[in-house]
Structure formats: C-alpha cells, structure tokens
C-alpha cells in the first residue's frame, strides 16, 4: 500500500465514522438532575468517571473571546470513563480500538429548548458493539428507560 493510498484510506475511514450519528435520548428534567443521574449510573455500573468536561461552561466563558454572541448551551457536560472488562473485550478483537477509550456520554440543554435535556453517546461499528451496549445501558439506567 502506498503512502498516498494509506492517507486516502484513513481520511475516508474518518469521514465515514464522522457521519455515523450519535445515539440520543431526550428527557424533560433539570440539567442538574440528569447529570447527577448519568454520573450515578456510571458509578453504579462499577466504573469510575475519569473526567467531566464542562464544555458548555468553556464555550460560554470564551464566547466573546472568539467573537460570538450566540449562547449555545444552558448546560453541557461530557462524562469520560472506561470499562476494563468491555475495553479488554473489544481490544482483544482489535487493538486499534484503543483509540476510542475513554468512552463518553454527553448531556446538554439548549436555550431553544429549556428543560429538555439531550443525553447521548457515539455509536460505534463492528467490534465496538459491546461498548454501544454498555453506553446505552448506562443511559437507560440513568433515565429510567427500559
């Protein structure tokens, strides 16, 4: 495989992955209640939250600095975590699956729909199916969906 074909292949793979829509759920509740429920469900599954990215706060804090006057979110966080069991399972199938770890669940509320909270996660293909199952189970547990 030539260097050019490798680069083109990688670009196409990234483009295809970028087109896969995330799995999303919407609930009517407060942002605080939903983020608490997500964190509790992650911990309740025996996992550790590695990091909470307060993306909404960052975007609001830097809004004027980047020349924008648009408020994107009333609240927006991304919870990052990993599962030793599921990660080992998917990485034994393909070591390149390491690129997806840690996994994330996002939660946001927009000014256009206050009180409607969107929760979601990336949807993976192929050997990453067990991660989809894990993420969906955590979200469904948090939102009391079954």
C-alpha positions as CSV (number, residue, x, y, z in Angstrom):
1,X,0.0,0.0,0.0
2,X,1.4,3.3,-1.0
3,X,1.6,6.3,1.4
4,X,-1.0,8.2,-0.7
5,X,-3.5,5.3,-0.6
6,X,-2.9,4.9,3.1
7,X,-3.7,8.6,3.7
8,X,-6.7,8.5,1.5
9,X,-7.9,5.3,3.3
10,X,-7.5,7.0,6.7
11,X,-9.4,10.1,5.5
12,X,-12.3,8.1,4.2
13,X,-12.4,6.0,7.4
14,X,-12.6,9.1,9.5
15,X,-15.2,10.7,7.2
16,X,-17.4,7.6,7.4
17,X,-17.0,7.5,11.2
18,X,-17.9,11.2,11.4
19,X,-21.1,10.5,9.5
20,X,-22.4,7.9,12.0
21,X,-25.0,9.8,14.1
22,X,-24.8,9.5,17.8
23,X,-27.4,7.7,19.9
24,X,-29.5,10.4,21.6
25,X,-32.3,10.5,24.1
26,X,-34.3,13.5,25.3
27,X,-36.0,13.9,28.6
28,X,-37.8,16.7,30.4
29,X,-36.0,17.5,33.6
30,X,-33.3,19.8,35.0
31,X,-29.8,19.7,33.7
32,X,-28.5,19.1,37.2
33,X,-30.8,16.1,37.8
34,X,-29.9,14.5,34.6
35,X,-26.1,15.0,35.0
36,X,-26.4,13.6,38.5
37,X,-28.3,10.6,37.2
38,X,-25.7,9.9,34.5
39,X,-22.8,10.1,36.9
40,X,-24.6,7.9,39.4
41,X,-25.4,5.3,36.7
42,X,-21.7,5.2,35.6
43,X,-20.6,4.7,39.2
44,X,-23.4,2.3,39.8
45,X,-22.1,0.2,37.0
46,X,-18.9,-0.2,38.9
47,X,-17.0,2.3,36.7
48,X,-15.0,5.4,37.6
49,X,-15.6,8.8,35.9
50,X,-12.2,9.8,34.7
51,X,-13.2,13.3,33.8
52,X,-16.2,15.6,33.4
53,X,-15.6,18.1,30.6
54,X,-17.7,21.2,31.3
55,X,-18.0,22.0,27.6
56,X,-20.9,24.4,28.0
57,X,-19.1,26.5,30.6
58,X,-15.9,26.7,28.5
59,X,-17.9,27.8,25.4
60,X,-19.8,30.4,27.4
61,X,-16.6,31.7,29.1
62,X,-14.8,32.1,25.7
63,X,-17.8,33.2,23.7
64,X,-16.8,36.9,23.5
65,X,-13.1,36.0,23.0
66,X,-13.9,34.2,19.8
67,X,-16.2,36.9,18.5
68,X,-19.5,35.2,19.0
69,X,-22.7,36.5,20.7
70,X,-24.6,33.2,20.5
71,X,-25.3,31.2,23.6
72,X,-25.1,27.5,22.5
73,X,-26.0,25.7,25.8
74,X,-27.6,26.4,29.1
75,X,-25.6,23.4,30.3
76,X,-23.3,20.9,28.5
77,X,-21.1,18.3,30.1
78,X,-19.3,15.2,28.7
79,X,-18.5,12.3,31.1
80,X,-15.4,10.3,30.2
81,X,-14.9,6.8,31.6
82,X,-13.7,3.4,30.7
83,X,-14.5,-0.2,31.5
84,X,-11.7,-2.7,32.0
85,X,-13.9,-5.6,31.1
86,X,-15.5,-4.1,27.9
87,X,-12.3,-2.4,26.8
88,X,-10.4,-5.7,27.0
89,X,-13.1,-7.5,25.1
90,X,-13.1,-5.0,22.2
91,X,-9.3,-4.5,22.2
92,X,-8.7,-8.3,22.1
93,X,-10.6,-8.3,18.9
94,X,-8.8,-5.3,17.5
95,X,-6.0,-3.5,19.4
96,X,-6.8,-0.3,17.4
97,X,-10.0,0.0,19.4
98,X,-7.8,1.7,22.0
99,X,-8.4,4.9,20.0
100,X,-12.0,5.0,21.4
101,X,-11.1,4.8,25.1
102,X,-12.2,6.5,27.2
103,X,-15.8,6.5,26.2
104,X,-18.1,9.4,26.6
105,X,-21.7,10.3,27.4
106,X,-22.8,13.8,26.7
107,X,-25.6,15.8,28.3
108,X,-26.8,19.2,27.1
109,X,-29.6,21.7,27.3
110,X,-30.1,24.5,24.7
111,X,-31.6,28.0,25.1
112,X,-34.1,27.0,22.3
113,X,-35.5,24.1,24.4
114,X,-35.0,24.8,28.1
115,X,-36.0,21.9,30.3
116,X,-35.4,19.4,27.5
117,X,-32.2,17.6,28.2
118,X,-30.4,15.7,25.4
119,X,-28.3,12.7,26.5
120,X,-26.2,10.7,24.1
121,X,-23.1,8.8,23.1
122,X,-21.2,8.0,20.0
123,X,-22.4,4.9,18.1
124,X,-19.6,2.5,17.2
125,X,-19.4,-0.1,14.4
126,X,-18.2,-3.7,14.2
127,X,-16.1,-5.0,17.1
128,X,-17.1,-2.0,19.3
129,X,-20.7,-3.2,19.6
130,X,-20.1,-4.2,23.3
131,X,-19.3,-0.5,24.0
132,X,-22.6,0.6,22.4
133,X,-24.4,-1.9,24.7
134,X,-22.5,-0.5,27.8
135,X,-23.2,3.1,26.9
136,X,-26.9,2.5,26.1
137,X,-27.4,0.5,29.3
138,X,-25.9,3.3,31.4
139,X,-28.0,6.0,29.8
140,X,-31.2,3.9,30.0
141,X,-30.5,3.2,33.7
142,X,-29.9,6.9,34.4
143,X,-33.0,8.0,32.6
144,X,-35.1,5.1,33.9
145,X,-35.8,3.9,30.3
146,X,-36.5,0.2,29.6
